[in-house]
């Protein structure tokens, strides 16, 4: 049960970070005067604000949370 709670918290943290990157990128995208036409306005805003490390950390946290949830679900020693 502890692994399920831990995995859920890590997954929620990663999802909130992921959402915050998209909110911040959208807010910054409205302030751009010029952007790279290949990647688009949003991804140029994410690049200009240096939000890629936060995006990568959020994806890693979500994947880690999912893995911990799966391991906690199939763990036989922690059953009630």
C-alpha positions as CSV (number, residue, x, y, z in Angstrom):
1,X,0.0,0.0,0.0
2,X,2.9,2.3,0.7
3,X,4.2,1.9,-2.8
4,X,0.9,2.8,-4.3
5,X,0.6,6.0,-2.2
6,X,4.2,6.9,-3.0
7,X,3.7,6.2,-6.7
8,X,0.5,8.2,-6.8
9,X,2.2,11.2,-5.1
10,X,5.1,11.1,-7.5
11,X,2.8,10.8,-10.5
12,X,0.7,13.7,-9.3
13,X,3.8,15.9,-8.8
14,X,5.0,15.1,-12.3
15,X,1.6,15.9,-13.8
16,X,1.4,19.2,-12.0
17,X,4.9,20.1,-13.2
18,X,3.9,19.1,-16.7
19,X,0.8,21.3,-16.5
20,X,2.8,24.2,-15.1
21,X,5.2,24.1,-18.1
22,X,2.3,24.3,-20.5
23,X,0.6,27.2,-18.6
24,X,3.9,29.1,-18.4
25,X,4.7,28.4,-22.0
26,X,1.3,29.6,-23.1
27,X,1.6,32.8,-21.1
28,X,5.1,33.6,-22.5
29,X,3.9,32.7,-26.0
30,X,1.6,35.7,-26.0
31,X,4.6,38.0,-25.4
32,X,6.7,36.8,-28.3
33,X,7.2,39.0,-31.3
34,X,9.1,36.5,-33.4
35,X,9.5,32.8,-33.3
36,X,10.9,29.8,-35.2
37,X,8.4,28.8,-37.8
38,X,9.6,25.1,-37.7
39,X,8.9,24.5,-34.1
40,X,6.0,26.9,-33.6
41,X,5.2,29.7,-31.2
42,X,4.6,27.6,-28.1
43,X,7.8,25.6,-28.3
44,X,9.8,28.7,-29.1
45,X,8.4,30.2,-25.9
46,X,9.3,27.1,-23.9
47,X,12.8,27.3,-25.4
48,X,13.2,31.0,-24.6
49,X,12.0,30.5,-21.0
50,X,14.4,27.5,-20.5
51,X,11.5,25.2,-19.5
52,X,12.9,22.1,-21.2
53,X,14.6,20.8,-18.0
54,X,11.4,21.2,-16.0
55,X,9.5,19.4,-18.8
56,X,12.0,16.5,-18.8
57,X,11.9,16.3,-15.0
58,X,8.1,16.2,-15.1
59,X,8.1,13.4,-17.6
60,X,10.7,11.4,-15.6
61,X,8.6,11.9,-12.5
62,X,5.4,10.7,-14.2
63,X,7.2,7.6,-15.6
64,X,8.7,6.8,-12.2
65,X,5.3,7.2,-10.5
66,X,3.7,4.9,-13.0
67,X,6.5,2.3,-12.5
68,X,6.2,2.5,-8.7
69,X,2.4,2.2,-9.0
70,X,2.7,-1.0,-11.1
71,X,5.3,-2.5,-8.8
72,X,3.1,-1.7,-5.8
73,X,0.1,-3.2,-7.4
74,X,1.8,-6.6,-8.0
75,X,3.8,-6.7,-4.7
76,X,2.5,-9.6,-2.6
77,X,4.3,-8.7,0.6
78,X,2.4,-5.5,1.2
79,X,-1.2,-6.8,0.9
80,X,-3.7,-6.2,3.7
